[in-house]
Amino acid sequence: MAPNANPMATAVARLKSSGTDVMDLEHLRSVVDTMVPFNNFVGVRITELTREYAVAELPVRDELMNHFGTVHAGALFLAAEVAGAGAFSGAMAPRIVDVERFVLRESRESFLKPAVGRIRARATVDAQTVADVLARRASERFELKGAALLHDEAGVLVARVELDYVAWVKVG
Protein backbone atom coordinates (compact mmCIF):
# COMPACT_ATOMS: atom_id res chain seq x y z
CA MET A 1 0.00 0.00 0.00
CA ALA A 2 1.33 3.44 -0.90
CA PRO A 3 2.15 5.68 2.10
CA ASN A 4 -0.60 8.20 1.25
CA ALA A 5 -3.19 5.66 0.16
CA ASN A 6 -6.55 5.94 1.89
CA PRO A 7 -7.35 2.44 3.23
CA MET A 8 -10.97 3.47 3.77
CA ALA A 9 -11.30 4.33 0.07
CA THR A 10 -9.84 0.94 -0.83
CA ALA A 11 -12.26 -0.83 1.52
CA VAL A 12 -15.21 1.15 0.14
CA ALA A 13 -14.17 0.26 -3.41
CA ARG A 14 -14.11 -3.43 -2.39
CA LEU A 15 -17.59 -3.09 -0.91
CA LYS A 16 -18.99 -1.33 -3.99
CA SER A 17 -17.38 -3.75 -6.45
CA SER A 18 -18.81 -6.79 -4.67
CA GLY A 19 -22.31 -5.88 -5.77
CA THR A 20 -23.65 -6.74 -2.32
CA ASP A 21 -25.74 -4.51 -0.10
CA VAL A 22 -23.44 -2.55 2.24
CA MET A 23 -25.75 -3.65 5.05
CA ASP A 24 -24.42 -7.18 4.51
CA LEU A 25 -22.55 -7.12 7.82
CA GLU A 26 -20.68 -10.36 7.20
CA HIS A 27 -19.23 -8.97 3.97
CA LEU A 28 -18.44 -5.68 5.73
CA ARG A 29 -16.72 -7.67 8.52
CA SER A 30 -14.56 -9.53 6.00
CA VAL A 31 -13.48 -6.28 4.32
CA VAL A 32 -12.75 -4.37 7.54
CA ASP A 33 -11.04 -7.42 9.05
CA THR A 34 -8.31 -7.46 6.41
CA MET A 35 -7.84 -3.80 5.47
CA VAL A 36 -4.98 -2.92 7.89
CA PRO A 37 -1.69 -4.69 7.08
CA PHE A 38 -0.37 -4.45 10.67
CA ASN A 39 -3.46 -6.18 12.04
CA ASN A 40 -2.96 -8.98 9.52
CA PHE A 41 0.70 -9.27 10.54
CA VAL A 42 -0.17 -9.60 14.24
CA GLY A 43 -3.09 -11.92 13.54
CA VAL A 44 -5.85 -10.00 15.31
CA ARG A 45 -9.22 -10.82 13.69
CA ILE A 46 -12.67 -9.28 13.83
CA THR A 47 -14.85 -12.30 14.58
CA GLU A 48 -18.19 -10.56 15.13
CA LEU A 49 -19.58 -7.36 13.66
CA THR A 50 -23.09 -6.07 14.34
CA ARG A 51 -24.72 -2.64 14.27
CA GLU A 52 -24.30 -2.55 18.09
CA TYR A 53 -20.82 -3.96 18.73
CA ALA A 54 -17.81 -5.79 17.34
CA VAL A 55 -15.51 -8.46 18.73
CA ALA A 56 -11.84 -8.85 17.88
CA GLU A 57 -9.73 -11.81 18.94
CA LEU A 58 -6.01 -11.88 19.52
CA PRO A 59 -4.34 -15.25 18.98
CA VAL A 60 -1.97 -16.99 21.34
CA ARG A 61 1.54 -16.38 19.97
CA ASP A 62 4.91 -16.23 21.70
CA GLU A 63 5.66 -12.95 19.90
CA LEU A 64 2.68 -11.28 21.64
CA MET A 65 3.89 -12.10 25.15
CA ASN A 66 5.82 -9.94 27.58
CA HIS A 67 8.79 -11.05 29.69
CA PHE A 68 6.41 -12.38 32.39
CA GLY A 69 4.72 -14.79 29.98
CA THR A 70 1.43 -12.90 29.82
CA VAL A 71 -0.04 -11.01 26.86
CA HIS A 72 1.83 -7.76 26.20
CA ALA A 73 -0.04 -4.51 26.91
CA GLY A 74 0.58 -3.32 23.33
CA ALA A 75 -1.10 -6.43 21.95
CA LEU A 76 -4.05 -5.91 24.30
CA PHE A 77 -4.39 -2.32 23.10
CA LEU A 78 -4.35 -3.45 19.47
CA ALA A 79 -7.19 -5.90 20.09
CA ALA A 80 -9.24 -3.11 21.70
CA GLU A 81 -8.56 -0.68 18.87
CA VAL A 82 -9.43 -3.23 16.18
CA ALA A 83 -12.68 -4.08 17.98
CA GLY A 84 -13.44 -0.35 18.19
CA ALA A 85 -12.87 0.10 14.47
CA GLY A 86 -15.16 -2.84 13.83
CA ALA A 87 -17.84 -1.34 16.10
CA PHE A 88 -17.61 1.94 14.16
CA SER A 89 -17.94 0.12 10.84
CA GLY A 90 -20.97 -1.84 11.97
CA ALA A 91 -22.68 1.19 13.48
CA MET A 92 -22.00 3.29 10.38
CA ALA A 93 -22.94 0.51 7.93
CA PRO A 94 -25.80 2.49 6.34
CA ARG A 95 -23.28 5.20 5.34
CA ILE A 96 -20.03 3.25 5.38
CA VAL A 97 -19.40 4.09 1.72
CA ASP A 98 -19.55 7.80 2.68
CA VAL A 99 -16.75 7.51 5.28
CA GLU A 100 -13.61 9.26 4.04
CA ARG A 101 -11.42 8.91 7.13
CA PHE A 102 -11.67 7.36 10.56
CA VAL A 103 -8.77 7.68 12.99
CA LEU A 104 -8.08 7.13 16.65
CA ARG A 105 -7.23 10.42 18.30
CA GLU A 106 -6.80 9.41 21.93
CA SER A 107 -7.18 6.43 24.24
CA ARG A 108 -7.12 5.56 27.90
CA GLU A 109 -6.20 2.06 29.01
CA SER A 110 -6.79 0.39 32.34
CA PHE A 111 -4.91 -2.89 32.58
CA LEU A 112 -6.63 -4.76 35.40
CA LYS A 113 -5.08 -8.23 35.57
CA PRO A 114 -2.41 -10.26 33.77
CA ALA A 115 -3.87 -11.59 30.52
CA VAL A 116 -3.36 -15.26 29.64
CA GLY A 117 -4.21 -17.07 26.42
CA ARG A 118 -6.53 -15.95 23.63
CA ILE A 119 -7.90 -12.43 24.13
CA ARG A 120 -11.42 -11.37 23.21
CA ALA A 121 -12.12 -7.62 22.94
CA ARG A 122 -15.75 -6.45 22.67
CA ALA A 123 -16.23 -2.82 21.68
CA THR A 124 -19.08 -0.38 21.23
CA VAL A 125 -19.31 3.20 19.99
CA ASP A 126 -21.68 5.93 21.15
CA ALA A 127 -25.03 5.04 19.58
CA GLN A 128 -26.50 8.56 19.90
CA THR A 129 -23.63 10.20 18.01
CA VAL A 130 -23.92 7.59 15.25
CA ALA A 131 -27.72 8.04 15.06
CA ASP A 132 -27.27 11.81 14.76
CA VAL A 133 -24.70 11.48 11.96
CA LEU A 134 -26.84 8.94 10.10
CA ALA A 135 -29.92 11.19 10.39
CA ARG A 136 -28.16 14.35 9.15
CA ARG A 137 -26.95 12.86 5.86
CA ALA A 138 -24.44 15.74 5.60
CA SER A 139 -20.74 16.00 4.83
CA GLU A 140 -19.05 16.56 8.16
CA ARG A 141 -16.27 15.85 10.59
CA PHE A 142 -17.41 14.35 13.86
CA GLU A 143 -15.98 12.97 17.08
CA LEU A 144 -17.03 9.62 18.47
CA LYS A 145 -16.41 7.85 21.76
CA GLY A 146 -15.92 4.12 21.99
CA ALA A 147 -15.12 1.59 24.68
CA ALA A 148 -13.74 -1.93 24.76
CA LEU A 149 -13.69 -4.62 27.41
CA LEU A 150 -11.02 -7.31 27.10
CA HIS A 151 -11.35 -10.79 28.54
CA ASP A 152 -8.75 -13.52 28.52
CA GLU A 153 -9.19 -17.21 27.77
CA ALA A 154 -10.57 -17.88 31.27
CA GLY A 155 -13.18 -15.11 30.87
CA VAL A 156 -11.35 -12.78 33.26
CA LEU A 157 -11.76 -9.04 32.57
CA VAL A 158 -8.15 -8.00 31.97
CA ALA A 159 -8.50 -4.48 30.56
CA ARG A 160 -10.85 -1.60 29.83
CA VAL A 161 -10.05 0.81 27.01
CA GLU A 162 -11.71 4.13 26.19
CA LEU A 163 -11.33 5.18 22.56
CA ASP A 164 -11.80 8.69 21.14
CA TYR A 165 -12.14 8.81 17.37
CA VAL A 166 -12.54 11.46 14.73
CA ALA A 167 -14.22 10.67 11.42
CA TRP A 168 -15.16 12.41 8.21
CA VAL A 169 -18.16 11.54 6.07
CA LYS A 170 -19.25 13.01 2.77
CA VAL A 171 -22.68 13.20 1.20
CA GLY A 172 -23.02 10.05 -0.90
N, C-alpha and C positions, 0 to 999 in steps of 0.2 A: 504494500500500500504506500502511495506517495505521502511524504510528510504533511502536505496541506490538504490531502484528500478528506472529504467529509464522509465519515463512516455511516452517518445517518442517511445521507443521500444514497449511498450504495445499498443500504438495507431497504430503503423505500423503493429503489429501482427493482430490487429482488422481489419485493412484495407485489409491485405493480405488474411485473413481467410474468408472475405466476398465474395470473388470471383468476386468482381466488379472491373471495371477499376479504377485506382487511380485518373483518371481525372474526375471521377464522383464527382463533387464539392459538391453536396448535401450530399452525403455519407461522404465525407471528413469533411464537416461542422459538421455533427452529431457526428463524432468521436472527433474532436478537441473541440467541444462545451462542452463535458462532461469529458474530460481527467484530469482536475485539480480539486481535491476535494474542495479546498477553493472557487473556482469560483462557484461550485455547491451549496456550503453552503450559499454564499452571494446571489445567484440567478441571477448573470450576465449571459446573453445568447448571443451567436453569432447567429444573425438572418439573416445575409447575408454574403456569402463568394463567391468571384469571383477571377479571376486571377489578377485583378487590385486593389481590395480593400476588406475590410471586415467591417461589422457593428456589434457592440455589444450593447445590451440594458441592462440598469440597472433598476430594478423594483422600484416602490415606496414602501418603507418599513420604518416604524418608526426607526428601528435599523440602518438605513443608513443615518440618519439625524444628523446634529450637534445641538448645543444648541440654535441656532438661527432659527431652523426649516427649514433650507435649506439642500441640499444634502452635506454630509461630503466630504471634499477634498480627503480623502483616498479612498472613494467609487468612486469618479470621476476618480482618478488615475487608479483604478482597471479596470474600464470600458475601459479606453484608452489602457491599457496594454493588455487586452483580445482582443480588436479589432486589435491591432498590431500583436499579435500572430496569429490571424485569417488571417490577410493580408499576413503574411509570409507564412502560410500554403497554401493559395490559389496561391500565386505567385510561390511557389516551388512545386506545385502539380505534375509536370512531374517527379520530383525526390524526392518526399516526403518520399518514403520508404527508401531513402539513408540517410536521416537526422538522425544523431546520437544524437545530442544535439542542443538546441536552448535556449539561456538564455538572459535575459535583463541585460545589463552591467551598463547602466547609463540612466538617464532621466532628462528632464527639463520641468517643468510645469509652465504654466501661467494661473492662475485662474482669469478670466476676470469679471465675474458677479456672483451674487448668483444664484445657480442652484435650480430650483423648478420642482418637478414632475419627470416623467420618463426621463431618460437620454439616449441619442443616441450618441454613439461614432463611427465615421467613420475614419478608418485608412488605410494608404498606406505604402508600403515599396519602397525603391529605385529600380526602374525597371531596370536600367542599371546594377547594381550590380547583381541582380537576373539573368538577361540575360547572363552576363559573367559567372556566376557559372554554369548555365544550359548548356552553350555551351562548357565549359571545360570538363565536365564529369570526373572530377578528385576527389580523396579524398583530402579534404582540410578543413582548418579552415578559416572562412571569417567573416568580420564585415559588418553590414548592418544597415542603417539608416531608421527609420520609423517616421511617424507623425500621430497624431490623432487630430481631431476637435470634440469637444463635444457640443451638443446642448441640451437644456432642452425641456420640454413638449411644451413650447410656440414657439420653434424654435430659441430661443436666443442662440448665441454662448457664452458658459460659460467658456470654457477652451481650450487651445492649449497645446498639449504635444508632445515633441520630444523624440524619443525612439532610443537608441543605443543598438543594439544586437550583439551577437557573436554566430556563428553557426558552426557546424562541419558536413560535409557530407562525405560519403565513396563511393567508386565506387561500384555500384550495381551489 
